[in-house]
């Protein structure tokens, strides 16, 4: 399966970084993505995200060389001292489909990425081999080499060394309610639920390695989209600078067929934008059940 435009498709992820040029060296020169556009964040977009004080911040837009209609955006803003990855509600990680995952240990040497989970084959899950890295903004990126489809979903084989986002991970205080919101309001479907010892969560909260967590996949037919994770009771809402984007993995963009079929409270009314990832399509942003910024882009 390759990335194609359909309802629910992931059209992008946005991360906050303290130094845009340093982050570009990592995403463009190390991950091998193409720089599509660079310049200040427009006031219109910042307002649509409910982050007016982020207007004018340096921003870069990148795309995999495969040409997939999925863009990574990096916005420069100061670090927040209260942010610790994998301990707060909201977008926790972006999963990218990659080639040769075991080769990334060497490729990342000297980069700004910190390897927090080296490549590892998972017992009972032969479908992919994951690894996890943190960027300079403490944004979490999973680099996953897909090997085969799962019984209930189609997973994309990377068409270049680092290809598009194919799953976004959401940390929530109420997994069932969050899953239901995505199904009811975005016309998506609940798929498999897994119970596993989730090393990223256990390490972040200092839990025993065998502590179990539940996660549920939200899909559109066989297209995986959002992994909704239960977090421990110690998790908190994400601290952020007033009027600015959340730190780390800040925002996700999904495709929807028709805004008229979506039940959501928009931060500002839908409007047309020309730059990537919009390409003249309407977009609007809402706040999800876990406090996540979810941008929807109309493709119908």
LOZA-772223 format. One record per residue (C-alpha): residue number from 1; x, y, z; residue in three letters. Coordinates in nm, 3 decimals, padded with zeros to 5 digits. Example, Ala and Ser with C-alpha at 12.3 -4.5 7.8 and 13.67 -1.06 7.14 Angstrom:
% LOZA-772223
num;east;north;up;residuo
1;01.230;-00.450;00.780;ALA
2;01.367;-00.106;00.714;SER
END
This chain:
% LOZA-772223
num;east;north;up;residuo
1;00.000;00.000;00.000;UNK
2;00.125;00.351;-00.080;UNK
3;-00.012;00.676;00.056;UNK
4;-00.315;00.802;-00.133;UNK
5;-00.574;01.069;-00.073;UNK
6;-00.885;00.940;00.105;UNK
7;-01.101;01.020;00.404;UNK
8;-00.893;00.978;00.719;UNK
9;-00.553;00.988;00.547;UNK
10;-00.279;01.154;00.750;UNK
11;-00.181;01.469;00.558;UNK
12;00.076;01.592;00.806;UNK
13;00.221;01.638;01.150;UNK
14;00.363;01.951;01.309;UNK
15;00.638;01.959;01.570;UNK
16;00.782;02.246;01.771;UNK
17;01.161;02.288;01.780;UNK
18;01.389;02.539;01.957;UNK
19;01.619;02.598;01.655;UNK
20;01.467;02.556;01.310;UNK
21;01.798;02.541;01.121;UNK
22;01.930;02.268;01.348;UNK
23;01.609;02.070;01.309;UNK
24;01.626;02.110;00.931;UNK
25;01.970;01.952;00.929;UNK
26;01.815;01.650;01.097;UNK
27;01.496;01.615;00.893;UNK
28;01.634;01.725;00.555;UNK
29;01.994;01.603;00.567;UNK
30;01.967;01.298;00.794;UNK
31;01.613;01.170;00.732;UNK
32;01.641;01.275;00.367;UNK
33;01.320;01.474;00.335;UNK
34;01.266;01.747;00.075;UNK
35;01.231;02.106;00.195;UNK
36;00.914;02.234;00.025;UNK
37;00.877;02.577;00.178;UNK
38;01.029;02.793;00.451;UNK
39;00.913;03.122;00.601;UNK
40;00.716;03.281;00.886;UNK
41;00.400;03.118;01.018;UNK
42;00.106;03.322;00.893;UNK
43;-00.124;03.493;01.140;UNK
44;-00.423;03.322;00.974;UNK
45;-00.287;02.974;01.040;UNK
46;-00.176;03.064;01.391;UNK
47;-00.525;03.195;01.469;UNK
48;-00.687;02.885;01.322;UNK
49;-00.481;02.672;01.562;UNK
50;-00.569;02.891;01.861;UNK
51;-00.205;02.996;01.890;UNK
52;-00.195;03.367;01.796;UNK
53;00.138;03.428;01.969;UNK
54;00.302;03.173;01.736;UNK
55;00.233;03.401;01.436;UNK
56;00.553;03.503;01.261;UNK
57;00.754;03.213;01.403;UNK
58;01.003;03.054;01.160;UNK
59;00.848;02.748;00.993;UNK
60;00.962;02.485;00.745;UNK
61;00.753;02.237;00.547;UNK
62;00.904;01.905;00.439;UNK
63;00.782;01.614;00.228;UNK
64;00.920;01.264;00.166;UNK
65;01.098;01.222;-00.167;UNK
66;00.838;00.957;-00.254;UNK
67;00.604;01.250;-00.321;UNK
68;00.343;01.123;-00.075;UNK
69;00.079;01.385;00.005;UNK
70;00.195;01.407;00.366;UNK
71;00.400;01.694;00.506;UNK
72;00.603;01.742;00.821;UNK
73;00.602;02.097;00.952;UNK
74;00.855;02.237;01.199;UNK
75;00.784;02.558;01.390;UNK
76;01.048;02.734;01.599;UNK
77;00.954;02.848;01.948;UNK
78;01.118;02.840;02.292;UNK
79;01.130;02.514;02.486;UNK
80;00.884;02.477;02.771;UNK
81;01.058;02.367;03.094;UNK
82;00.753;02.173;03.211;UNK
83;00.739;01.942;02.909;UNK
84;00.860;01.583;02.938;UNK
85;00.786;01.347;02.645;UNK
86;00.548;01.055;02.695;UNK
87;00.406;01.189;03.021;UNK
88;00.128;01.424;02.905;UNK
89;-00.198;01.402;02.712;UNK
90;-00.210;01.494;02.346;UNK
91;-00.010;01.388;02.043;UNK
92;00.266;01.160;02.169;UNK
93;00.444;01.051;01.850;UNK
94;00.441;01.037;01.471;UNK
95;00.518;00.699;01.310;UNK
96;00.703;00.713;00.979;UNK
97;00.741;00.417;00.745;UNK
98;01.112;00.368;00.665;UNK
99;01.349;00.133;00.488;UNK
100;01.633;-00.060;00.655;UNK
101;01.545;00.025;01.015;UNK
102;01.853;-00.148;01.157;UNK
103;02.072;00.083;00.947;UNK
104;01.938;00.390;01.127;UNK
105;02.161;00.337;01.427;UNK
106;02.457;00.441;01.211;UNK
107;02.273;00.702;01.002;UNK
108;02.168;00.897;01.311;UNK
109;02.521;00.918;01.453;UNK
110;02.611;01.284;01.501;UNK
111;02.255;01.407;01.444;UNK
112;02.029;01.591;01.687;UNK
113;01.812;01.283;01.729;UNK
114;01.840;01.086;02.052;UNK
115;01.769;00.715;02.016;UNK
116;01.534;00.620;02.299;UNK
117;01.431;00.282;02.158;UNK
118;01.671;00.098;01.925;UNK
119;01.528;-00.121;01.646;UNK
120;01.364;-00.428;01.793;UNK
121;01.166;-00.717;01.653;UNK
122;00.855;-00.763;01.870;UNK
123;00.750;-01.111;01.974;UNK
124;00.409;-01.192;01.832;UNK
125;00.407;-00.882;01.608;UNK
126;00.589;-00.977;01.286;UNK
127;00.428;-00.696;01.085;UNK
128;00.688;-00.425;01.148;UNK
129;01.014;-00.347;01.328;UNK
130;01.004;-00.018;01.522;UNK
131;01.256;00.218;01.671;UNK
132;01.197;00.544;01.857;UNK
133;01.388;00.872;01.852;UNK
134;01.348;01.214;02.009;UNK
135;01.417;01.528;01.805;UNK
136;01.565;01.852;01.930;UNK
137;01.220;01.977;02.035;UNK
138;01.169;01.652;02.229;UNK
139;00.919;01.548;01.964;UNK
140;00.886;01.170;01.943;UNK
141;00.933;01.005;01.605;UNK
142;00.891;00.632;01.544;UNK
143;01.085;00.489;01.250;UNK
144;00.906;00.167;01.153;UNK
145;01.009;-00.078;00.886;UNK
146;00.692;-00.245;00.760;UNK
147;00.721;-00.612;00.670;UNK
148;00.361;-00.718;00.607;UNK
149;00.000;-00.617;00.658;UNK
150;-00.176;-00.702;00.981;UNK
151;-00.492;-00.917;00.969;UNK
152;-00.708;-00.603;01.010;UNK
153;-00.506;-00.324;00.843;UNK
154;-00.288;-00.242;00.544;UNK
155;00.055;-00.107;00.634;UNK
156;00.261;00.097;00.383;UNK
157;00.595;-00.025;00.255;UNK
158;00.830;00.275;00.240;UNK
159;00.898;00.397;-00.114;UNK
160;01.210;00.586;-00.003;UNK
161;01.449;00.578;00.293;UNK
162;01.214;00.788;00.510;UNK
163;00.858;00.802;00.385;UNK
164;00.528;00.942;00.516;UNK
165;00.355;00.935;00.854;UNK
166;00.125;00.633;00.863;UNK
167;00.010;00.632;01.226;UNK
168;-00.019;00.911;01.484;UNK
169;-00.015;00.825;01.854;UNK
170;-00.252;00.997;02.094;UNK
171;-00.220;00.986;02.474;UNK
172;-00.552;01.022;02.649;UNK
173;-00.707;01.008;02.996;UNK
174;-01.005;00.811;02.864;UNK
175;-00.924;00.578;02.578;UNK
176;-01.279;00.452;02.522;UNK
177;-01.431;00.802;02.512;UNK
178;-01.158;00.926;02.277;UNK
179;-01.204;00.634;02.039;UNK
180;-01.579;00.693;02.040;UNK
181;-01.532;01.063;01.961;UNK
182;-01.321;00.984;01.653;UNK
183;-01.572;00.726;01.536;UNK
184;-01.882;00.937;01.596;UNK
185;-01.751;01.274;01.476;UNK
186;-01.507;01.180;01.201;UNK
187;-01.678;00.873;01.056;UNK
188;-01.389;00.644;01.149;UNK
189;-01.401;00.290;01.288;UNK
190;-01.271;00.123;01.600;UNK
191;-01.029;-00.157;01.519;UNK
192;-00.811;-00.384;01.732;UNK
193;-00.723;-00.324;02.097;UNK
194;-00.389;-00.450;02.223;UNK
195;-00.265;-00.503;02.579;UNK
196;00.113;-00.495;02.610;UNK
197;00.410;-00.391;02.820;UNK
198;00.466;-00.052;02.652;UNK
199;00.830;00.031;02.720;UNK
200;00.802;00.400;02.623;UNK
201;00.524;00.456;02.879;UNK
202;00.677;00.240;03.151;UNK
203;01.017;00.409;03.119;UNK
204;00.868;00.759;03.122;UNK
205;00.666;00.697;03.439;UNK
206;00.919;00.473;03.614;UNK
207;00.688;00.173;03.602;UNK
208;00.804;-00.190;03.623;UNK
209;00.895;-00.320;03.278;UNK
210;00.608;-00.571;03.281;UNK
211;00.337;-00.310;03.353;UNK
212;00.060;-00.350;03.094;UNK
213;-00.113;-00.073;02.896;UNK
214;-00.406;-00.080;02.655;UNK
215;-00.414;00.083;02.314;UNK
216;-00.683;00.091;02.047;UNK
217;-00.644;00.155;01.675;UNK
218;-00.881;00.392;01.497;UNK
219;-00.907;00.329;01.123;UNK
220;-01.101;00.396;00.805;UNK
221;-01.175;00.051;00.665;UNK
222;-00.822;-00.104;00.654;UNK
223;-00.637;00.229;00.674;UNK
224;-00.474;00.272;01.019;UNK
225;-00.481;00.632;01.143;UNK
226;-00.475;00.699;01.517;UNK
227;-00.334;00.480;01.791;UNK
228;-00.511;00.581;02.112;UNK
229;-00.310;00.498;02.425;UNK
230;-00.422;00.475;02.785;UNK
231;-00.183;00.666;03.010;UNK
232;-00.126;00.614;03.385;UNK
233;-00.309;00.821;03.644;UNK
234;00.009;01.028;03.694;UNK
235;-00.021;01.177;03.342;UNK
236;-00.117;01.542;03.314;UNK
237;-00.238;01.795;03.059;UNK
238;00.052;01.931;02.852;UNK
239;00.206;02.255;02.979;UNK
240;00.254;02.518;02.709;UNK
241;00.345;02.882;02.661;UNK
242;00.039;03.106;02.669;UNK
243;-00.101;03.161;02.321;UNK
244;00.157;02.937;02.154;UNK
245;00.168;02.586;02.010;UNK
246;00.198;02.289;02.247;UNK
247;00.556;02.161;02.283;UNK
248;00.675;01.842;02.115;UNK
249;00.432;01.679;01.871;UNK
250;00.192;01.970;01.845;UNK
251;-00.067;01.911;01.573;UNK
252;-00.194;01.648;01.329;UNK
253;-00.366;01.707;00.993;UNK
254;-00.620;01.454;00.860;UNK
255;-00.813;01.444;00.534;UNK
256;-01.194;01.454;00.543;UNK
257;-01.436;01.427;00.255;UNK
258;-01.683;01.695;00.359;UNK
259;-01.687;01.944;00.647;UNK
260;-02.067;01.935;00.650;UNK
261;-02.052;01.574;00.771;UNK
262;-01.815;01.652;01.059;UNK
263;-01.939;01.723;01.411;UNK
264;-01.676;01.950;01.568;UNK
265;-01.631;02.288;01.728;UNK
266;-01.387;02.483;01.510;UNK
267;-01.137;02.722;01.667;UNK
268;-01.203;02.950;01.366;UNK
269;-01.434;02.882;01.070;UNK
270;-01.300;02.673;00.777;UNK
271;-01.087;02.871;00.534;UNK
272;-00.882;02.811;00.220;UNK
273;-00.501;02.804;00.233;UNK
274;-00.270;02.769;-00.067;UNK
275;00.056;02.643;00.084;UNK
276;00.134;02.278;00.158;UNK
277;-00.033;02.068;00.283;UNK
278;-00.351;02.254;00.181;UNK
279;-00.307;02.309;-00.194;UNK
280;-00.612;02.537;-00.209;UNK
281;-00.827;02.312;00.008;UNK
282;-01.034;02.429;00.307;UNK
283;-00.913;02.350;00.656;UNK
284;-01.023;02.403;01.013;UNK
285;-00.891;02.293;01.352;UNK
286;-01.067;02.152;01.655;UNK
287;-00.955;02.042;02.001;UNK
288;-01.000;01.673;02.071;UNK
289;-01.089;01.482;02.385;UNK
290;-00.728;01.471;02.508;UNK
291;-00.665;01.840;02.437;UNK
292;-00.501;01.758;02.104;UNK
293;-00.496;02.003;01.814;UNK
294;-00.658;01.823;01.520;UNK
295;-00.658;02.000;01.185;UNK
296;-00.896;01.869;00.921;UNK
297;-00.841;01.935;00.551;UNK
298;-01.134;01.893;00.314;UNK
299;-01.060;01.683;00.005;UNK
300;-01.409;01.625;-00.138;UNK
END
